[in-house]
Amino acid sequence: MHIKTHLIRSLLICSPFLTSCMAEEIGTALEITNITAPDTATCEAGTAPISIGTYDPVGILDRSTPDGYIVGLNIKNGLRETDADQVSTSHGWGNVRAGANNLQIVGFDVCFYRADDISIASFGSHTDGKPIDCAILPTDQREFIPTSLSIAPTEIGLTKIKVLSPTHLQAVEIFGPQFKAEDIPLQGETITDTNFDTDTSDPTDKVYSFGPESFSPDTRNEAWGNFPASQKTTLIIQMRANGKRQTGEVVQSNWYSAPVELCIGCAASLCGDLQSVVCSGDYCSDGSGCPQSGTCASNGATCTPMVTAFAGAIASGATICAPAQQQISLTCEEVSFCP
């Protein structure tokens, strides 16, 4: 008995009036329904759907540099159930589909590009929302990512893949080979009028910021590569699942586009700056801190040398993956560097 199934088909449309080639989808028996945030405890795919991802490729203090962005995906097998088609046999009614409509997700076709790349698809243009043909992108912006997941007919399965690795971000038309998030300098220690007394000479007029240095292309470190002149930018990840039936045919899903906002240093600087505090020692009559000599310069009085250090809150996370991905998973822990 011949069973006709409707599998996904793609039609490539290239028009002289459009700035890019787009893949138009006609139908699917396999569907990516949404993306999810990773579970903050296990780094596995979570169940909470998200509309946009957030990712800091720098990560947080005392953690290794993130090795990619974890995308959780809900995938629905739209093929008919095994008992949906039955025939009368000498032994009664029986299923004719057996388990052939179970799908094994063997991997994902993935490509990614900058949202501000108007040569592909710019927000606010006629290409809004259209899946592009990944084949038009350079090879360093597309990849097949293997995975393994079995989904029964009409069921929804959950899996994850990791994208936007340091190598991906160094693609020529993403941020370039010089981009190295872990090498972007911090703002570090700066002098500021913390007590608003119109001068910056007080012992506590110092702050320490975990945020990145100025992102101005004229002065910034070469580790920024071709990152835009901003702390934030958006990349678009486009994904298509490949499912294999037990009879060998491959079923492809819809193309699913997911925006991910990259923010350099946002995770580490979430809790604000550290501020210089007095750990011990005396003030001199002119408001300055007692020097290491133990004698105030203003009046020659004997004093206990002042010791200052930074204190405040730093960002902390329970896992390596979550802090760099979703800032809601971060906590602020109070610290002091006083001896």
C-alpha positions as CSV (number, residue, x, y, z in Angstrom):
1,M,0.0,0.0,0.0
2,H,1.4,3.3,-1.0
3,I,1.4,5.9,1.7
4,K,1.9,9.6,0.6
5,T,3.5,11.8,3.2
6,H,4.0,15.6,2.9
7,L,7.6,16.4,3.6
8,I,9.2,19.8,3.6
9,R,10.0,21.4,0.3
10,S,12.0,24.6,-0.2
11,L,11.8,26.9,-3.2
12,L,14.7,29.3,-3.8
13,I,13.5,32.7,-4.8
14,C,16.0,35.2,-6.3
15,S,14.6,38.4,-7.6
16,P,16.5,41.4,-9.0
17,F,14.3,43.6,-6.7
18,L,15.5,41.9,-3.6
19,T,18.9,42.2,-1.9
20,S,19.2,38.5,-1.2
21,C,18.0,35.0,-1.9
22,M,15.4,33.6,0.4
23,A,14.2,30.1,1.0
24,E,10.4,30.0,0.8
25,E,8.9,27.1,2.8
26,I,5.8,25.3,1.4
27,G,5.0,22.7,4.0
28,T,6.5,20.5,6.7
29,A,5.9,17.3,8.7
30,L,8.6,18.3,11.2
31,E,8.5,21.7,12.9
32,I,10.8,23.7,15.2
33,T,8.2,25.4,17.4
34,N,10.3,27.6,19.6
35,I,13.7,28.0,21.3
36,T,14.2,27.7,25.1
37,A,16.7,29.1,27.6
38,P,19.1,26.6,29.2
39,D,18.4,25.2,32.6
40,T,20.5,27.2,35.0
41,A,21.4,24.2,37.1
42,T,22.3,21.6,34.4
43,C,23.1,23.6,31.3
44,E,20.7,21.2,29.5
45,A,17.9,22.6,27.3
46,G,15.2,24.1,29.5
47,T,11.5,24.3,29.1
48,A,10.9,28.1,29.3
49,P,10.5,29.5,25.7
50,I,12.3,32.7,24.9
51,S,11.9,35.1,22.0
52,I,15.4,36.5,22.0
53,G,18.6,35.1,23.5
54,T,21.2,37.1,25.4
55,Y,24.9,36.1,25.4
56,D,28.1,37.6,26.8
57,P,31.1,35.9,25.1
58,V,33.3,37.3,27.8
59,G,31.6,35.5,30.7
60,I,32.2,36.4,34.3
61,L,35.1,36.6,36.8
62,D,36.8,33.4,37.8
63,R,35.1,31.4,35.0
64,S,36.6,30.1,31.8
65,T,35.6,31.9,28.6
66,P,32.3,30.6,27.3
67,D,32.7,28.1,24.4
68,G,29.4,28.9,22.7
69,Y,25.7,29.7,23.1
70,I,23.4,26.9,24.1
71,V,20.1,26.8,22.1
72,G,17.3,24.6,23.4
73,L,14.8,23.6,20.7
74,N,11.2,22.2,20.9
75,I,10.6,20.1,17.8
76,K,7.2,18.6,16.8
77,N,6.9,15.4,14.7
78,G,3.8,16.1,12.5
79,L,3.7,12.7,10.9
80,R,0.6,10.5,11.5
81,E,0.4,8.1,14.5
82,T,1.1,4.4,13.8
83,D,-2.6,3.4,14.4
84,A,-4.0,6.2,12.1
85,D,-4.1,3.9,9.1
86,Q,-5.3,0.3,9.5
87,V,-6.3,-2.4,7.1
88,S,-8.3,-5.6,7.5
89,T,-6.1,-8.7,7.6
90,S,-6.7,-12.4,8.2
91,H,-5.9,-11.7,11.8
92,G,-8.1,-8.7,12.1
93,W,-7.4,-5.0,11.8
94,G,-3.8,-4.1,11.9
95,N,-1.5,-1.0,11.6
96,V,0.1,-0.4,8.2
97,R,2.6,2.2,9.4
98,A,4.3,0.2,12.2
99,G,6.9,2.5,13.7
100,A,8.1,4.1,10.5
101,N,6.9,7.5,11.4
102,N,9.1,7.8,14.5
103,L,11.7,10.4,13.6
104,Q,15.3,10.4,14.8
105,I,16.7,14.0,14.8
106,V,20.2,13.5,13.4
107,G,21.3,17.1,13.3
108,F,20.7,20.7,12.3
109,D,21.6,22.8,9.4
110,V,22.7,26.1,10.9
111,C,23.8,29.4,9.6
112,F,24.2,32.8,11.3
113,Y,24.7,36.4,10.3
114,R,24.7,39.9,11.6
115,A,21.4,41.6,11.9
116,D,22.9,44.8,10.7
117,D,24.3,43.1,7.5
118,I,22.0,44.9,5.0
119,S,23.5,42.7,2.2
120,I,21.5,39.8,3.6
121,A,18.4,41.0,5.5
122,S,18.0,44.2,7.4
123,F,15.4,44.9,10.0
124,G,12.7,47.1,8.6
125,S,13.2,46.0,5.0
126,H,11.2,43.8,2.7
127,T,13.3,40.8,3.8
128,D,12.0,41.0,7.3
129,G,11.1,37.6,8.6
130,K,12.1,35.7,5.5
131,P,14.4,32.8,5.9
132,I,17.5,33.3,3.8
133,D,19.2,30.7,1.7
134,C,22.1,29.7,3.9
135,A,24.1,28.6,0.8
136,I,24.7,32.3,-0.1
137,L,26.7,32.7,3.1
138,P,30.4,32.1,3.4
139,T,31.3,28.6,4.6
140,D,32.5,29.9,8.0
141,Q,29.0,31.1,8.7
142,R,27.2,27.8,8.2
143,E,27.6,24.4,9.7
144,F,25.9,21.0,10.2
145,I,25.6,20.3,13.9
146,P,24.9,16.6,14.8
147,T,22.6,15.6,17.6
148,S,20.4,12.6,18.5
149,L,16.8,12.6,19.6
150,S,13.8,10.3,18.8
151,I,10.3,11.8,18.5
152,A,7.2,9.7,18.1
153,P,4.4,10.8,15.8
154,T,2.5,13.9,17.0
155,E,4.9,14.3,19.9
156,I,7.2,17.2,20.8
157,G,10.8,16.6,21.6
158,L,13.4,18.8,23.3
159,T,17.1,19.0,22.4
160,K,19.9,21.4,22.4
161,I,22.8,22.6,20.2
162,K,25.7,24.9,20.8
163,V,26.4,27.8,18.4
164,L,28.3,31.0,18.3
165,S,31.6,29.5,19.4
166,P,34.7,31.7,19.5
167,T,35.6,30.4,16.1
168,H,32.1,31.2,14.7
169,L,32.4,34.8,16.1
170,Q,35.7,35.1,14.2
171,A,34.1,34.5,10.8
172,V,35.3,37.2,8.4
173,E,31.8,38.8,8.0
174,I,30.8,38.4,11.7
175,F,33.5,40.1,13.8
176,G,36.7,39.0,12.0
177,P,39.7,36.8,13.0
178,Q,41.0,39.4,15.4
179,F,38.0,39.3,17.6
180,K,38.9,37.7,20.9
181,A,36.3,38.4,23.7
182,E,38.6,37.2,26.4
183,D,41.3,39.7,25.4
184,I,39.1,42.8,25.4
185,P,40.5,45.0,28.2
186,L,38.3,46.0,31.2
187,Q,37.8,49.6,32.2
188,G,39.5,48.6,35.4
189,E,40.5,51.2,38.0
190,T,39.5,54.8,37.4
191,I,39.5,58.0,39.5
192,T,36.1,59.7,40.1
193,D,34.5,62.0,42.6
194,T,32.7,59.4,44.5
195,N,31.6,61.7,47.4
196,F,30.7,64.7,45.2
197,D,33.0,67.2,46.9
198,T,34.3,68.6,43.6
199,D,37.7,66.9,43.8
200,T,39.1,63.5,43.2
201,S,41.8,63.5,45.8
202,D,40.0,61.6,48.5
203,P,41.3,58.1,49.5
204,T,38.0,56.6,48.3
205,D,37.8,58.4,45.0
206,K,38.5,55.3,43.1
207,V,36.2,52.7,41.4
208,Y,36.9,49.5,39.6
209,S,34.7,48.5,36.7
210,F,34.4,45.0,35.1
211,G,32.8,46.6,32.0
212,P,34.8,46.7,28.8
213,E,37.0,49.6,27.7
214,S,35.6,52.2,25.4
215,F,34.2,50.6,22.3
216,S,35.2,53.6,20.1
217,P,36.9,52.1,17.0
218,D,39.5,55.0,17.2
219,T,40.9,53.9,20.5
220,R,39.8,50.4,21.4
221,N,41.9,47.3,21.5
222,E,42.3,45.2,18.4
223,A,40.7,42.3,20.2
224,W,37.3,43.9,19.4
225,G,37.9,42.9,15.7
226,N,35.0,44.2,13.6
227,F,32.5,44.4,16.4
228,P,30.2,47.4,15.9
229,A,30.9,50.6,17.7
230,S,28.7,49.6,20.5
231,Q,28.7,47.3,23.5
232,K,25.8,45.4,22.1
233,T,24.8,43.9,18.7
234,T,22.4,41.2,17.4
235,L,23.2,38.0,15.5
236,I,20.5,35.9,13.7
237,I,20.8,32.2,14.0
238,Q,18.8,30.2,11.4
239,M,18.3,26.5,12.1
240,R,16.6,23.5,10.3
241,A,16.2,20.1,11.8
242,N,16.9,16.9,9.9
243,G,14.8,13.9,11.0
244,K,15.3,10.3,9.7
245,R,12.4,7.9,9.4
246,Q,13.0,4.2,10.2
247,T,12.6,3.5,6.5
248,G,15.5,5.8,5.7
249,E,13.9,8.9,4.3
250,V,15.1,12.3,5.7
251,V,12.4,14.8,6.7
252,Q,13.5,18.4,7.1
253,S,11.8,21.0,9.3
254,N,11.0,24.6,8.8
255,W,13.7,27.1,9.0
256,Y,13.6,28.8,12.4
257,S,15.3,32.2,12.9
258,A,16.3,33.2,16.4
259,P,17.9,36.6,17.3
260,V,20.6,36.6,19.9
261,E,21.8,39.8,21.5
262,L,25.5,39.8,22.2
263,C,26.6,42.2,25.0
264,I,30.4,42.5,25.7
265,G,31.0,42.6,29.4
266,C,27.4,42.8,30.5
267,A,27.5,39.7,32.7
268,A,30.6,40.6,34.7
269,S,29.5,44.2,35.1
270,L,25.8,43.4,36.0
271,C,26.4,44.2,39.7
272,G,28.0,47.6,39.1
273,D,31.4,48.9,40.0
274,L,33.6,48.2,43.1
275,Q,34.4,51.2,45.2
276,S,37.5,52.0,47.2
277,V,36.9,51.8,51.0
278,V,39.0,52.5,54.0
279,C,40.0,49.3,55.6
280,S,42.1,50.8,58.4
281,G,44.2,53.8,59.4
282,D,43.7,57.5,60.0
283,Y,42.7,60.6,58.1
284,C,44.9,63.7,58.3
285,S,43.4,67.1,59.1
286,D,43.3,68.1,55.5
287,G,41.1,65.0,54.6
288,S,43.9,63.0,53.0
289,G,44.8,59.5,54.1
290,C,47.7,59.0,56.4
291,P,50.7,58.1,54.3
292,Q,52.9,55.1,54.8
293,S,55.5,57.3,56.6
294,G,53.0,57.7,59.5
295,T,53.3,61.4,59.5
296,C,50.6,63.8,58.1
297,A,52.1,66.2,55.5
298,S,49.6,68.9,56.4
299,N,50.7,69.4,60.1
300,G,53.3,66.8,60.9
301,A,51.0,64.9,63.2
302,T,51.7,61.2,63.8
303,C,49.1,58.9,62.4
304,T,48.4,55.3,61.5
305,P,48.9,54.6,57.8
306,M,45.7,54.3,55.9
307,V,44.9,51.1,54.0
308,T,42.3,51.1,51.2
309,A,40.9,48.4,49.0
310,F,38.0,47.8,46.7
311,A,34.7,46.4,47.9
312,G,31.2,45.9,46.5
313,A,29.3,43.2,44.6
314,I,30.5,40.9,41.8
315,A,28.4,38.8,39.5
316,S,28.3,35.1,40.3
317,G,26.5,32.2,38.7
318,A,25.8,28.6,39.6
319,T,27.0,27.1,36.3
320,I,29.4,27.9,33.5
321,C,26.9,28.2,30.7
322,A,24.1,30.1,32.3
323,P,25.8,33.3,33.4
324,A,27.0,34.1,29.9
325,Q,23.6,33.3,28.5
326,Q,20.8,34.7,30.6
327,Q,21.5,37.5,33.1
328,I,18.5,36.5,35.2
329,S,20.6,33.5,36.4
330,L,23.3,35.7,37.9
331,T,23.5,36.7,41.5
332,C,25.4,39.5,43.1
333,E,27.8,38.5,45.9
334,E,29.3,41.1,48.3
335,V,33.1,41.0,48.4
336,S,35.9,43.0,50.0
337,F,39.6,43.0,49.2
338,C,40.7,44.5,52.5
339,P,43.6,42.6,53.9
